[in-house]
Amino acid sequence: MYSNMRVNLKIVQVLADLLIPVLGYFFWGWGLFFIVLYYLLDLLVSEVFMHLKTRAILLKQGGALLQSMGLIGVGIALIVTTLLLVRIFMLQIHPEINLTEEIIAFWSYKDMGIAQGYVLIPLVAFVGFQRYKTEFIQQQKHESLTVSVLWKTHLKSLLLLLTLVGLITGISFFIPLPDWICLALLLGATSTYQLVR
């Protein structure tokens, strides 16, 4: 019963996470790259909390961070490779795009007179903290999980994400995809990643 409740809660969280990008695309005029940036921001915040989870385990159980540096290094390499593939993907479907200008536009985009960067980043960080607190600390996973198990599970999720992003990028080289199909693929890939992490 508890397992079913946890699965249902995870599905609700994934559906809630889909809400912002879908609203952004259909109601706030976000382009595909804005949504990609939102997901990358979420990915980077999740990665920061992985390091906080590692720290919590080490503080509770003892041990040295150096013993896990190999796994952490692989995680960083997978994140960097994913970011590079996203860059290739965006340039493939929108060769005219200036990534730096788009990042600045994403940060300074105003909704109700406030630049969204000042609202969105703290919001994503707050959601990440709440997940860290409720799914990790309150469930006392820092007492039962080892750093090795935590990171091996995380690396499998990152490898799945990298595979999905690689697949979408590869498809974009052979089939010109409209933005709404790219968005659907992106939402499917990120939802799959979130369900397995």
Disulfide bonds with the S-S distance in Angstrom:
none
